[in-house]
Amino acid sequence: MGIRILGTGSYLPEKVVTNDDIAQSLETSDEWIYSHTGIHSRHVAGEGESTSTMAAKAAQAAMDAAGVKPEEIGLIVLATSTPDYNPFPSTACIVQGLLGCTNAGAFDLQAACAGFVYALEQARGFVNFYPDKKALVIGAESLTRVLDWTDRASCILFGDGAGAVVLGNDEPPGVASLKTKAHTILGADGNGSHFIMRTGGCKDALPISPVTQVPEKPQPFLPELTLKGHDVFVFAVKTLAKVSSDLCRMLGTTPEEIDRVFAHQANGRIIEAVARRMKLPLEKFWLNLETTANTSAASIPISLDQAVKAGELKDGMNIVMVGFGAGLTYAGTFCTWPNL
Ligand SMILES: CC(C)(COP(=O)(O)OP(=O)(O)OC[C@H]1O[C@@H](n2cnc3c(N)ncnc32)[C@H](O)[C@@H]1OP(=O)(O)O)[C@@H](O)C(=O)NCCC(=O)NCCS
């Protein structure tokens, strides 16, 4: 059996904001947004909700599906770009407390929209060497809290939510990965770091005291999200198709052998272009962004859970999970469900 996904879970907030709602205060329309992105509406975290609360709900659902108790979890890796606090305490630690996973180490991982596949790979390494423990891998975001709602070019794209999986392993330490061919690509292109940015970090200018050479007093961060949409679009199409094809080549198979692709849900037109490039029917690509929009690191695990619940993910299917995002980052993994 080896390393496998034992259960999946997801959570989408109850509150829904449609394109028509946004068009009430911005010069845009449902027609423009849908035709350029494939998005009609998005879920928005409500009062009292945050990345940690959504993550905990998705993770609890995944543990229930896996039949795993909180104390069996040895590691929580939480991929997010929108932590409860910036940067500490980590949201993963808050989730560890909420779930009562008292035996788990916990950390956040920031690889933007490619974060879930990065996190999955960290957890895969962990359960490979500690097969008596389970790992929780979570992607969770509350992006609607960091958007500029006056910028029609970016605010229409994103939504909130969380998805999670539980990983387990029944092989002796180290054996599972020896038996599995390399099937994951983690990559980055820092030359495109200015394509998608959220400013407001430690690099931002502070008034430095000429005497002490340290900031005179703490300044509130004033974050701003900037997006070069067209450049990201071009990068995304090229990269998603290349990573998926390279994975097939590494494993000595062909794209036609893929049963389902779980690509990051950023724009329906990106996914259509990837399908054309890979010469695969669009039906092989999971699409949910019409009602979720781009939930960044949460988009792949939410899609996985929806596919499981819909009975569309059957044991033995060849699946590819592939994402891209700010950094620029990209990541893909090929597996035979539910084995990793
Ligand atoms: C953002 C994105 C939807 C824009 O689509 P596009 O077809 O490239 O549109 P453009 O940016 O070229 O803008 C075309 C025109 O539409 C306008 N426009 C932009 N957003 C609009 C909106 N919400 N409503 C109406 N018009 C809009 C622009 O102002 C521009 O007008 P102009 O030609 O008069 O200047 C698309 O580039 C995209 O999806 N990019 C990748 C997404 C991404 O970066 N996601 C985050 C990382 S995962």
The ligand as an ORCA input file, in Angstrom:
! r2SCAN-3c Opt
* xyz 0 1
  C      -6.598     39.102    -14.559
  C      -7.157     38.606    -15.885
  C      -8.526     37.992    -15.675
  C      -7.308     39.801    -16.830
  O      -7.806     39.355    -18.083
  P      -7.237     39.981    -19.432
  O      -8.028     39.424    -20.533
  O      -5.756     39.708    -19.414
  O      -7.575     41.507    -19.269
  P      -6.590     42.749    -19.274
  O      -5.834     42.805    -17.974
  O      -5.785     42.699    -20.539
  O      -7.597     43.938    -19.330
  C      -8.366     44.191    -20.480
  C      -9.255     45.369    -20.211
  O     -10.267     44.977    -19.274
  C     -10.301     45.900    -18.193
  N     -10.684     45.192    -16.983
  C      -9.856     44.574    -16.085
  N     -10.597     44.034    -15.096
  C     -11.892     44.313    -15.385
  C     -13.106     44.027    -14.744
  N     -13.175     43.326    -13.592
  N     -14.257     44.457    -15.330
  C     -14.231     45.141    -16.487
  N     -13.109     45.452    -17.126
  C     -11.952     45.048    -16.585
  C      -8.905     46.472    -18.113
  O      -8.945     47.749    -17.483
  C      -8.536     46.560    -19.564
  O      -9.115     47.717    -20.111
  P      -8.291     48.626    -21.143
  O      -8.009     47.719    -22.323
  O      -9.238     49.726    -21.448
  O      -7.071     49.035    -20.413
  C      -6.204     37.542    -16.530
  O      -5.047     38.168    -17.001
  C      -5.802     36.474    -15.550
  O      -6.613     35.678    -15.147
  N      -4.499     36.403    -15.179
  C      -3.991     35.388    -14.275
  C      -4.690     35.401    -12.958
  C      -3.772     35.607    -11.818
  O      -2.806     36.296    -11.912
  N      -4.094     35.005    -10.677
  C      -3.338     35.135     -9.491
  C      -2.226     34.181     -9.413
  S      -2.645     32.515     -9.163
*
